Amino acid sequence: MKTLIKRIYAGLIDALLIGVTVGFIYQIFIGQSVAGNEDFKMTFDALNVEMTAITVGVLTMYFIICEIIGQTIGKKILGLKIIYTGKGIAARILRPFIKVITLYICPVIVALSFFLPGNKLFYDYALKTEVTDENAPYDGGTLR
């Protein structure tokens, strides 16, 4: 299977995991607010702000944890790995935050990235990363 197709499936697996987690947390907040709990009464606007904060927080934490582990759960299931071709630790620190910004705030950028050469997304070019099969040989700069 091509790397781009695997990346799409890995993204869908990650989205499902994040969606279930966020949905569970939403149910707790909405359930408390709708149930009439006087200690937890929230207006719709306040609830909307809380839900956005929860979504961004869960996304950020998921990608930070996955960056520490080395790959997202979707990439692990489909046998993909991230290779850092650039020097320095900045890419590892910035990658989770740039992913959250592009996925949550600018999803159109992700969609446009599928037309770029090399199966890379915009942040892959900026951070000098490549996504490849776990078993693919790597010689430090080019994939064979």
C-alpha positions as CSV (number, residue, x, y, z in Angstrom):
1,M,0.0,0.0,0.0
2,K,1.3,3.5,-0.9
3,T,2.6,5.6,2.0
4,L,0.1,8.4,1.2
5,I,-2.9,6.0,1.5
6,K,-1.4,4.6,4.7
7,R,-1.1,8.1,6.1
8,I,-4.7,8.9,5.3
9,Y,-5.8,5.7,7.1
10,A,-3.5,6.4,10.0
11,G,-5.0,9.9,10.2
12,L,-8.5,8.4,10.3
13,I,-7.6,6.0,13.1
14,D,-6.1,8.9,15.1
15,A,-9.2,11.0,14.4
16,L,-11.4,8.2,15.6
17,L,-9.4,7.8,18.9
18,I,-9.3,11.6,19.5
19,G,-13.0,11.9,18.6
20,V,-14.1,9.2,21.1
21,T,-12.0,10.8,23.8
22,V,-13.3,14.3,23.2
23,G,-16.9,13.0,22.8
24,F,-16.6,11.2,26.2
25,I,-15.4,14.4,27.9
26,Y,-18.1,16.5,26.1
27,Q,-20.8,14.1,27.5
28,I,-19.5,14.7,31.0
29,F,-19.7,18.5,30.6
30,I,-23.0,18.6,28.7
31,G,-24.6,16.0,30.9
32,Q,-23.8,18.0,34.0
33,S,-25.0,21.2,32.4
34,V,-28.3,19.7,31.1
35,A,-29.0,17.7,34.2
36,G,-29.6,20.9,36.1
37,N,-26.6,20.6,38.4
38,E,-26.7,24.0,40.1
39,D,-22.9,24.0,40.7
40,F,-22.3,23.4,37.0
41,K,-24.8,25.7,35.2
42,M,-23.1,27.1,32.1
43,T,-24.4,29.2,29.3
44,F,-24.2,27.9,25.7
45,D,-21.3,30.4,24.9
46,A,-19.3,29.3,28.0
47,L,-19.9,25.7,27.1
48,N,-18.8,26.3,23.5
49,V,-15.6,27.9,24.7
50,E,-15.0,25.0,27.1
51,M,-15.6,22.4,24.4
52,T,-13.1,24.2,22.0
53,A,-10.5,24.3,24.8
54,I,-11.0,20.6,25.5
55,T,-10.7,19.7,21.9
56,V,-7.5,21.7,21.4
57,G,-6.1,20.4,24.7
58,V,-6.8,16.7,23.8
59,L,-5.3,17.2,20.3
60,T,-2.2,18.8,21.8
61,M,-1.7,16.2,24.5
62,Y,-2.3,13.3,22.0
63,F,0.4,14.6,19.6
64,I,2.8,15.5,22.4
65,I,2.5,12.0,23.9
66,C,2.8,10.4,20.4
67,E,5.9,12.5,19.7
68,I,7.5,11.2,22.8
69,I,6.6,7.6,21.8
70,G,7.8,8.3,18.3
71,Q,4.6,7.7,16.2
72,T,0.9,8.1,16.5
73,I,-1.3,5.1,17.2
74,G,-2.6,5.1,13.6
75,K,1.0,5.1,12.2
76,K,2.0,2.3,14.6
77,I,-1.0,0.2,13.5
78,L,-0.2,0.7,9.8
79,G,3.6,0.3,10.1
80,L,4.7,3.9,9.4
81,K,7.4,5.9,11.1
82,I,8.6,9.5,11.2
83,I,12.1,10.3,10.1
84,Y,13.7,13.6,11.0
85,T,16.0,14.7,8.2
86,G,16.8,18.1,9.7
87,K,19.2,18.8,12.5
88,G,18.3,19.9,16.0
89,I,15.5,19.2,18.5
90,A,13.2,22.1,17.3
91,A,11.3,19.9,14.9
92,R,10.4,17.4,17.7
93,I,9.2,20.2,20.0
94,L,7.3,22.2,17.3
95,R,5.7,19.2,15.4
96,P,2.8,18.6,17.8
97,F,1.8,22.3,18.0
98,I,2.1,22.8,14.3
99,K,0.0,19.7,13.7
100,V,-2.8,21.0,16.0
101,I,-2.8,24.4,14.3
102,T,-3.0,22.8,10.8
103,L,-5.5,20.1,11.7
104,Y,-7.9,22.2,13.9
105,I,-7.5,25.7,12.7
106,C,-6.5,25.3,9.0
107,P,-7.8,21.9,7.8
108,V,-7.8,23.2,4.2
109,I,-4.0,23.3,4.4
110,V,-4.0,19.5,5.1
111,A,-6.3,18.9,2.1
112,L,-4.1,21.0,-0.2
113,S,-1.0,19.1,1.0
114,F,-2.2,15.9,-0.8
115,F,-1.2,17.7,-4.1
116,L,2.4,18.2,-3.0
117,P,5.1,15.9,-4.3
118,G,6.7,13.3,-2.0
119,N,3.7,12.4,0.1
120,K,4.5,15.2,2.5
121,L,2.3,17.7,4.3
122,F,3.2,21.3,4.6
123,Y,4.6,20.9,8.1
124,D,6.8,18.0,6.9
125,Y,8.6,20.5,4.6
126,A,8.9,23.1,7.3
127,L,10.2,20.7,10.0
128,K,12.2,18.5,7.5
129,T,10.4,15.2,8.4
130,E,9.5,12.3,6.3
131,V,6.9,9.5,6.9
132,T,7.9,6.1,5.6
133,D,7.3,2.4,6.2
134,E,9.0,1.1,9.3
135,N,10.9,-1.5,7.3
136,A,12.1,0.9,4.6
137,P,15.9,1.3,4.5
138,Y,17.1,4.8,5.3
139,D,20.6,6.1,4.5
140,G,20.5,9.4,6.4
141,G,19.1,11.6,3.6
142,T,17.2,9.8,0.9
143,L,14.9,6.8,1.0
144,R,15.9,3.9,-1.2
